[in-house]
Amino acid sequence: MTRYYVKWTMNPLLAPKSPEEGMKLYQSLLEMVKAYMKAGIVKDWGVTSDLSEGYAIVEFANEIDHAAYMLNWIPVLNIVSKPVLTADQSSEVLNKVMASMKK
């Protein structure tokens, strides 16, 4: 399984026209987040207090599932998603690089 750090911002071109529309949009997005958390896909999630941007830590078995998840949020959110390493994986990378430097 690969974990991804997802940083997102609200797409200003699709800003709701009224506070009521905004509440409906945010509620529907939050319900999707909660469902993905319950399913174990979203491991951590947060939003800034002005609701303009946030992050998620998500986990997928492959790139296809990751891409399918990302499509849920387009075009409402602008997204940057990058795979991340655990502490153990980071140690493994360092050990591998140090071993290759000794050759």
PAVEXBA-706848 format. One record per residue (C-alpha): x, y, z. Coordinates in Angstrom, 1 decimal, always signed. Example, Ala and Ser with C-alpha at 12.3 -4.5 7.8 and 13.67 -1.06 7.14 Angstrom:
<atoms>
<x->+12.3; y->-4.5; z->+7.8> $
<x->+13.7; y->-1.1; z->+7.1> $
</atoms>
This chain:
<atoms>
<x->+0.0; y->+0.0; z->+0.0> $
<x->+1.2; y->+3.5; z->-0.8> $
<x->+0.4; y->+6.5; z->+1.2> $
<x->-0.1; y->+9.9; z->-0.4> $
<x->+0.0; y->+13.4; z->+1.0> $
<x->-2.8; y->+15.3; z->-0.7> $
<x->-2.8; y->+19.1; z->-0.4> $
<x->-5.9; y->+20.8; z->-1.7> $
<x->-7.3; y->+24.3; z->-2.2> $
<x->-10.9; y->+25.3; z->-3.1> $
<x->-11.2; y->+26.2; z->-6.8> $
<x->-12.0; y->+29.9; z->-6.7> $
<x->-13.6; y->+29.7; z->-10.1> $
<x->-16.3; y->+27.4; z->-8.7> $
<x->-17.1; y->+29.4; z->-5.6> $
<x->-20.7; y->+29.0; z->-4.5> $
<x->-23.0; y->+31.9; z->-5.4> $
<x->-24.6; y->+32.1; z->-2.0> $
<x->-23.9; y->+31.0; z->+1.6> $
<x->-26.6; y->+28.4; z->+1.3> $
<x->-25.0; y->+26.9; z->-1.8> $
<x->-21.6; y->+27.0; z->+0.0> $
<x->-23.1; y->+25.1; z->+3.0> $
<x->-24.5; y->+22.4; z->+0.7> $
<x->-21.2; y->+22.0; z->-1.1> $
<x->-19.1; y->+21.8; z->+2.1> $
<x->-21.5; y->+19.4; z->+3.6> $
<x->-21.5; y->+17.0; z->+0.6> $
<x->-17.6; y->+17.1; z->+0.5> $
<x->-17.4; y->+16.5; z->+4.2> $
<x->-19.8; y->+13.5; z->+3.9> $
<x->-17.5; y->+12.0; z->+1.2> $
<x->-14.5; y->+12.5; z->+3.4> $
<x->-16.2; y->+10.8; z->+6.3> $
<x->-17.2; y->+7.9; z->+4.1> $
<x->-13.6; y->+7.4; z->+2.9> $
<x->-12.4; y->+7.6; z->+6.5> $
<x->-14.8; y->+5.0; z->+7.6> $
<x->-13.6; y->+2.8; z->+4.7> $
<x->-10.0; y->+3.2; z->+5.9> $
<x->-8.8; y->+5.0; z->+2.8> $
<x->-8.4; y->+8.5; z->+4.3> $
<x->-6.1; y->+8.1; z->+7.3> $
<x->-6.0; y->+11.7; z->+8.3> $
<x->-7.7; y->+14.9; z->+7.1> $
<x->-7.8; y->+18.5; z->+8.0> $
<x->-9.0; y->+21.9; z->+6.8> $
<x->-7.9; y->+25.4; z->+7.6> $
<x->-10.4; y->+27.4; z->+9.7> $
<x->-11.3; y->+29.6; z->+6.7> $
<x->-12.2; y->+26.4; z->+4.7> $
<x->-10.0; y->+27.5; z->+1.8> $
<x->-7.5; y->+24.7; z->+1.9> $
<x->-6.5; y->+21.5; z->+3.7> $
<x->-4.7; y->+18.1; z->+3.5> $
<x->-5.4; y->+14.4; z->+3.6> $
<x->-3.3; y->+11.3; z->+4.1> $
<x->-4.7; y->+8.6; z->+1.9> $
<x->-3.7; y->+5.0; z->+1.2> $
<x->-4.1; y->+2.9; z->-2.0> $
<x->-2.9; y->-0.4; z->-3.3> $
<x->-2.2; y->+1.0; z->-6.8> $
<x->-2.2; y->+4.1; z->-8.9> $
<x->-5.5; y->+3.3; z->-10.6> $
<x->-7.4; y->+3.4; z->-7.3> $
<x->-5.5; y->+6.6; z->-6.3> $
<x->-6.5; y->+8.3; z->-9.6> $
<x->-10.1; y->+7.2; z->-9.3> $
<x->-10.3; y->+8.7; z->-5.8> $
<x->-8.8; y->+12.0; z->-7.1> $
<x->-11.5; y->+12.3; z->-9.7> $
<x->-14.1; y->+12.6; z->-6.9> $
<x->-12.8; y->+16.1; z->-6.1> $
<x->-12.3; y->+17.6; z->-9.5> $
<x->-13.1; y->+20.3; z->-10.5> $
<x->-14.2; y->+21.6; z->-7.0> $
<x->-10.7; y->+21.3; z->-5.6> $
<x->-7.2; y->+22.1; z->-6.9> $
<x->-5.1; y->+19.1; z->-5.8> $
<x->-1.4; y->+18.2; z->-5.4> $
<x->-0.9; y->+14.6; z->-4.4> $
<x->+2.5; y->+13.0; z->-3.7> $
<x->+3.5; y->+9.6; z->-2.4> $
<x->+5.1; y->+9.6; z->+1.0> $
<x->+7.5; y->+7.4; z->+2.8> $
<x->+7.3; y->+6.0; z->+6.4> $
<x->+10.2; y->+6.4; z->+8.8> $
<x->+11.2; y->+2.8; z->+8.1> $
<x->+11.0; y->+3.3; z->+4.3> $
<x->+13.2; y->+6.5; z->+4.7> $
<x->+15.8; y->+4.4; z->+6.7> $
<x->+15.7; y->+1.8; z->+3.9> $
<x->+16.4; y->+4.5; z->+1.3> $
<x->+19.3; y->+5.9; z->+3.3> $
<x->+20.8; y->+2.4; z->+3.8> $
<x->+20.5; y->+1.7; z->+0.1> $
<x->+22.2; y->+5.0; z->-0.9> $
<x->+25.0; y->+4.5; z->+1.7> $
<x->+25.6; y->+1.0; z->+0.4> $
<x->+25.8; y->+2.1; z->-3.2> $
<x->+28.3; y->+4.9; z->-2.2> $
<x->+30.6; y->+2.3; z->-0.6> $
<x->+30.9; y->+0.4; z->-3.9> $
</atoms>
